[in-house]
Every structure is written in structure tokens, then in C-alpha cells.
């Protein structure tokens, strides 16, 4: 059987969080950088498919490929760590300092990798600025998305912050489900199939993912989007990171931990009671024989 039961999955989540918390800064930077670049590549793949077919759902069907690569290669994705590492802290298998260190350096790695891929993609798409942005459908798409993810929220004022925050919660609720459900199978094909659907769901609905935005907004700025650093961080990156943390930690990590860890503990108590009762019965029979 390749299926792993939920209570065993929770144990795997805790162990995975503990392992992530113990990684060196070098490993966090390297793994975070590669993951950031891969999510950038997945985004341009999705945009390419969307612009060629004029069907957004086609891009959403392809985007999960980058997520699968990140998970199968054991790379670091901070949005997944938001659900896993805090559980290791709860189980006293990691410290708060180790958790915050993981989050910080993985985010730095994401920024490096996503920006590097963004720069290389801009060079490729524009032929070193020799092709007008308007003549490259994907480049124009990136510009439009970068502005929509910042200026559109800015135009709404405080309501824009609330909207982007909620979209970030919804996003990482699904993304972390993708991380967790990948733990329910022992086979590579099973893991891929399990992870694909939640990631497709988040991308197709236009929710806000912090690492994707670390690519698409800076790349849009390189391509000429009317977006400043302040626009990027105030109206998107900061509220999205916080929303991703809330969605991943509360709605996936803690929610599954509380219910399945509770069942596991009840089961242990019940089994202990049954063993004690059996021992009493056996002792009673032995005394009766005497």
C-alpha cells in the first residue's frame, strides 16, 4: 500500500518541520534560491500557455509542475514551511529562533533566485531591449500582472490591503494542502498526482502567493511596469507574506494537527486502558486458580 494515513502524515509534518529548522543558512539560501527561480519558471510557462491559447485554465494546469519539482527535490519553500516548522516548535523539536531563522533566510533565497530568473527572462524576452514589450505577449502579460498586483490594490486604499491579505490566506491554505497531501503517498507518481490539484486550484483563481510575486512584480518592473519598490512591498509583498503565514499555519498546519493529533492521543489512551484492563483480568484469573 502506498497510501499513508492522516495520523502518520501529521507525524511526517512534524519531522519535516524539525529537519527544516535545523538546516544551515547556506542550505536555506541555496534551496530557497532554486525554489524561487523554479516558481518564476512555472509562472512564465503558465503565462506562455495562457497567451498562446487565450485560456487561463491551461496555464493553471501547467503551473503545478514547478511546485512538484520543488517538493521532489527537497528544496525550501517558505509558504510550505509556514505550516510545517511551527508544528515542530509545538512538539519541542525546534525553537522559535530556529523557525524565524528558517523563514528569514529562505525568503532572502527566494528573492535572489526569483530576481535572477526574472533578469535572465527579461534578457531572453526582449533580446537585450531590442524587442518592444508590446511585441512580446508574455512580457506584456507580466507587466500587466505586476501592475494589477500593486496599483489595483493601491487604488482601493485600506480595502486593497484587506483584499490582498484575504487572497493570500486562501492561496496558502491550498498550497500547504498541496505540501501535506504529497505526504500521503510513498510513490513518486502518487505524490505528483496528489500535489497537482491544490496548486492548480490556487493559480486558476488568481490568489496571492508570496514567492510567485517575488518574481512577477520585480520582473514587471524590469520590463517597465509603473510600479515602485514601495508599491511592491506595501501593497503586495508584506500583506501577502502575512496572509500566507495565516493561511498555511492556521487553516492547514494547526487545523490538521489539532484534529489528527487529538485522535491519535485518544487512541493511545484507549489502547492503554484496554491493556490495563486485560492485565487486571489475567491477574484475576491467575489468583482464582491459586
C-alpha positions in Angstrom: 0.0 0.0 0.0 1.4 3.4 -1.0 -1.3 5.4 0.9 -0.3 6.9 4.3 -3.0 7.6 6.8 -3.6 11.1 8.2 -2.2 10.5 11.7 1.1 9.3 10.1 1.1 12.3 7.8 0.9 14.6 10.9 4.0 12.9 12.3 5.8 13.4 8.9 4.8 17.1 9.0 6.4 17.5 12.4 9.5 15.6 11.4 9.8 17.6 8.2 9.4 20.9 10.1 12.1 19.8 12.6 14.5 18.9 9.7 13.9 22.3 8.0 14.5 24.2 11.3 18.0 22.6 11.6 19.3 23.4 8.1 22.3 25.7 7.8 22.0 29.2 6.4 23.9 28.1 3.3 21.4 25.4 2.7 18.4 27.7 3.3 19.8 30.2 0.8 20.6 27.7 -1.9 17.4 25.7 -1.6 15.3 28.9 -1.3 17.0 30.5 -4.3 16.4 27.4 -6.6 12.8 27.3 -5.4 12.3 31.0 -6.2 13.7 30.5 -9.7 11.6 27.4 -10.4 8.4 29.2 -9.3 9.4 32.0 -11.7 9.9 29.5 -14.5 6.5 27.9 -13.7 4.9 31.4 -13.9 6.3 32.2 -17.3 5.3 28.7 -18.5 1.8 29.3 -17.4 1.7 32.8 -19.0 3.1 31.4 -22.2 0.3 28.8 -22.3 -2.3 31.4 -21.5 -1.2 33.9 -24.1 -1.0 31.2 -26.8 -4.4 29.6 -26.1 -6.2 32.6 -24.6 -7.4 30.2 -21.9 -6.2 30.9 -18.3 -7.1 27.4 -17.2 -4.4 25.9 -19.5 -1.7 28.0 -17.7 -3.1 26.8 -14.3 -3.0 23.2 -15.4 0.8 23.6 -16.2 1.9 25.8 -13.3 2.0 22.9 -10.7 5.0 21.4 -12.5 7.3 23.9 -10.8 5.8 23.1 -7.4 6.3 19.4 -7.9 10.0 20.0 -8.8 10.5 22.0 -5.6 9.0 19.3 -3.4 10.5 16.3 -5.0 14.0 17.9 -4.9 13.6 18.7 -1.2 14.0 22.4 -1.8 12.8 25.1 0.6 9.5 27.0 0.0 8.7 29.4 2.8 5.0 29.1 2.2 5.2 25.4 3.0 7.4 26.0 6.0 4.7 28.3 7.4 2.6 25.1 8.0 5.4 22.7 9.0 8.0 24.4 11.1 5.6 25.8 13.7 4.4 22.2 14.4 8.0 21.2 15.2 8.1 24.1 17.6 4.9 23.0 19.3 6.3 19.5 19.7 9.5 21.0 21.1 11.6 19.6 18.3 12.6 23.1 17.1 12.9 26.5 18.7 11.2 29.8 17.8 14.6 31.2 16.9 15.3 28.3 14.5 11.8 28.8 13.0 12.4 32.5 12.4 15.9 31.9 11.0 14.4 29.4 8.6 11.7 31.9 7.4 14.1 34.8 7.0 16.9 33.1 5.1 14.5 31.2 2.8 12.8 34.4 1.9 16.1 36.0 1.2 16.9 33.0 -1.0 13.6 33.3 -2.8 14.2 37.0 -3.6 17.7 36.1 -5.0 16.5 33.2 -7.1 13.3 34.9 -8.4 15.1 38.1 -9.2 17.9 36.2 -11.1 15.4 34.2 -13.1 13.5 37.5 -13.7 16.6 39.2 -15.1 17.5 36.3 -17.3 14.0 36.0 -18.6 13.8 39.8 -19.4 17.1 39.5 -21.4 15.7 36.5 -23.2 12.2 38.0 -23.9 13.5 41.4 -25.1 16.7 40.4 -26.8 18.5 42.9 -24.6 15.8 45.5 -25.1 15.8 45.1 -28.9 12.3 43.8 -29.0 9.5 46.2 -27.8 7.5 44.8 -24.9 4.3 45.3 -26.9 5.5 42.7 -29.4 6.1 40.1 -26.7 2.8 38.7 -25.3 4.3 37.1 -22.2 6.4 40.2 -21.3 3.3 42.4 -21.7 1.4 39.9 -19.5 4.0 40.2 -16.8 3.8 44.0 -16.9 0.0 43.9 -16.6 0.0 41.4 -13.8 2.7 43.3 -11.8 0.5 46.5 -12.0 -2.6 44.6 -11.1 -1.0 43.1 -8.1 0.1 46.5 -6.8 -1.6 49.5 -8.3 -5.0 47.9 -8.4 -4.9 47.3 -4.7 -3.4 50.7 -4.0 -6.4 52.3 -5.8 -8.7 50.7 -3.2 -6.9 52.1 -0.2 -7.2 50.2 3.0 -9.7 47.9 1.4 -7.0 46.9 -1.1 -4.8 45.7 1.8 -7.7 43.6 3.2 -8.4 42.1 -0.2 -4.8 41.1 -0.9 -4.5 39.7 2.6 -7.5 37.5 2.2 -6.3 36.3 -1.2 -3.0 35.4 0.4 -4.8 33.4 3.1 -6.8 31.5 0.5 -3.7 30.9 -1.5 -1.5 29.3 1.1 -4.4 27.3 2.6 -4.4 25.5 -0.8 -0.6 25.5 -1.3 0.0 24.0 2.1 -2.7 21.3 1.4 -0.5 20.5 -1.6 2.5 20.1 0.6 0.7 17.9 3.1 -1.2 15.8 0.6 2.1 15.0 -1.1 3.0 13.2 2.2 0.0 10.8 1.8 1.8 8.7 -0.8 5.0 6.7 -1.0 5.2 6.6 -4.8 6.5 9.4 -6.9 3.5 9.3 -9.3 1.2 9.3 -6.3 2.9 12.3 -4.8 2.7 14.2 -8.1 -1.0 13.5 -8.7 -1.9 14.4 -5.1 0.0 17.7 -5.2 -1.1 18.9 -8.6 -4.8 19.6 -7.8 -4.5 22.1 -4.8 -1.8 24.1 -6.7 -3.9 24.2 -9.8 -6.8 25.5 -7.7 -4.9 28.4 -6.2 -3.3 29.5 -9.5 -6.5 29.3 -11.5 -8.3 31.5 -9.1 -5.7 34.3 -9.0 -4.9 34.1 -5.3 -1.7 35.7 -4.0 1.4 33.7 -3.5 4.4 35.5 -1.9 7.1 33.6 -3.9 5.4 33.9 -7.2 5.1 37.6 -6.6 8.8 37.9 -5.8 9.3 37.0 -9.4 6.4 38.6 -11.3 6.5 42.0 -9.7 10.2 42.7 -10.0 10.2 41.2 -13.5 7.4 43.5 -14.4 9.3 46.5 -13.0 12.4 45.5 -15.1 10.1 45.4 -18.2 8.7 48.9 -17.5 5.7 48.4 -15.2 4.7 51.6 -13.5 5.4 50.1 -10.0 7.8 51.4 -7.4 9.6 49.4 -4.6 7.1 51.0 -2.2 4.2 49.8 -4.2 5.6 46.3 -4.4 6.2 45.9 -0.7 3.4 47.9 0.9 0.5 46.9 -1.4 1.6 43.3 -2.0 4.6 41.6 -0.6 4.2 42.4 3.1 0.5 41.7 3.4 0.8 38.6 1.2 3.6 37.2 3.3 1.5 37.7 6.4 -1.6 36.3 4.7 0.3 33.3 3.5 1.5 32.7 7.1 -2.0 32.8 8.5 -3.5 30.6 5.8 -0.7 28.0 6.0 -0.4 27.9 9.7 -4.0 28.2 10.9 -6.1 26.6 8.2 -3.7 23.8 7.2 -0.9 23.1 9.7 -2.7 23.7 13.0 -6.1 22.6 11.9 -4.9 19.2 10.8 -2.5 18.9 13.7 -5.2 19.6 16.3 -7.8 17.1 14.9 -5.5 14.2 14.0 -3.1 14.6 16.9 -6.1 14.6 19.2 -7.4 11.4 17.7 -4.0 9.8 18.0 -3.8 10.7 21.7 -7.3 9.4 22.4 -6.4 6.2 20.6 -3.2 5.8 22.7 -5.2 6.4 25.9 -7.9 3.9 24.8 -5.3 1.3 24.0 -3.5 1.9 27.3 -6.8 1.4 29.1 -7.6 -1.8 27.2 -4.1 -3.2 28.1 -4.5 -2.3 31.7 -8.0 -3.9 31.8 -6.6 -7.1 30.1 -3.8 -7.2 32.7 -6.3 -7.0 35.6 -8.5 -9.7 34.1 -5.5 -12.0 33.6 -4.3 -11.3 37.1 -7.7 -12.1 38.5 -7.9 -15.4 36.7 -4.5 -16.4 38.0 -5.5 -15.5 41.5 -8.7 -17.6 41.1 -6.7 -20.6 40.0 -4.4 -20.2 43.1 
